């Protein structure tokens, strides 16, 4: 017979206290209180849009009639909401596809002279969560390191696009030599930051007021980097989670679009189950290849600019149907119940959409947006004004608040979208 342990119990030595994790023996002491599952966010963008007539129903509400694309998601109907009439304002840029850079940031006029991107919504969440997990966020790309995740300085974070390397980063312990080199890199980084920090006071005495403000921002960024380094160092001493799956094989052939997407999506539930991260973004981009899919003879990019040619639209729909079917399989994985009867999907908000509402016309308005899981009330199609769109960032504000990241605004938002 065991005696209940206080939830606040700690191992204590001279000047040191180490908190204990939540143990089975603590449950009677806690009473009926249970640890709430962590809230998570997954953001997926199909950069070449979705053929609107095949996606959006003719009527809104809960009784909408399935379209060709929604039929592929039918078994998840109660777990997602479809939106139309959402977009980012002022997205006219240098190149029509520059909106790929701003899907998660909403920075205006992408690519034009003087353009500087801003922080993406996934990185706002990651900064808030910090190193509660080994990786504050994971950024994925279907073919290259290009991503839609941008840090607070508007710098793109490179995407992981090779499943084998991603799996190793998440679940495989490095050799002693690799760990030594990693510690050395962290130590060197810290010593450089410390050296710079020691000179702050002397420099401030020699510069103008405006320069002092700029230096203050610079050293604030350095202090944030120091915290990042310290947190990363702490995780080096913790074993990576063990998963009973084989190391995924990389698909080198760029034309295997669906296989590459599926391999990345298959890893996301493992990331969430092991609490390796709580924030994931995935960019599906396929500009320069002919997808190896039966019935498709042209590249995804030129097919998205179909000019209303029925033959091109037919091939485009084959590609997009494959992507949506892969997304459906991903939702199935998140919707599987654990031995405790819980589902990852219930605590994971999954947004699937695009930066283009009409890829044929390079139109970044009326974006196709699907929101699944996350504890929302689902099972409906919400059609907002297709001419005077609501800022997509209003939905981003809602998603941040749903993750207990209290915020009133994000980028171009005009409020919080509620339904």
ABEGO torsion letter per residue (X at the ends): XBBBBBAABBBBBBGBBBBBBBBAAAAAAAEABBBBBBBBBBBBBBAAEBBAAAABBABBEAABBBBAAAAAAAAAAAABBBBBGBBBBGABBABAAAAAAAAAAGBBGBGBBGBBBBBBAAAAAAAAAEAABABABBBBBAABABBABBBAAGBBBBBBABAAAAAAAAABBBBAAAAAAAAAAAAAAAAAAAAAAAAAAAAAAABBAAAAAAAAAAAAAAAAAAAAAAAAAAAAABBBBBBBBBBBBBBABAABAAAAAAAAAAAAAAAAAAGABABBBBBBBBAABBBBBBGBABBAAAAABAGGBAAAAAAAAAAAAAAAAAAAAAAAAAABBBAAGBBAAAABBBBBBBABABAAAGBABGBBBBBBEGGBBBGBBBBBBAABBBBAAAAAAAAAAAAGBBBABBEABAEBBBX
